[in-house]
Amino acid sequence: MRSVLYPYPNQSYAEIAHGDHTHYVPKDRNDNVPVSNFPTQEPGPDERITPDGDIISKK
């Protein structure tokens, strides 16, 4: 069951298919922000996605 709910255990975000593209949504997502506000490109190795959908540096 855990692998179904959390298929990417080593990532801080989940990949949500949305039509012909994918949104990258953090696991600590702000539930008031629609999925369509999250990025469609994966964050880089030194980046993270904020709960509101911005990609920022981890530093």
Secondary structure, DSSP 8 states (H G I E B T S, - for coil): -HHHH-S-TTSSEEEEEETTEEEEEETT--TTS-GGGS-SS---TTEEE-TTS-EEE--
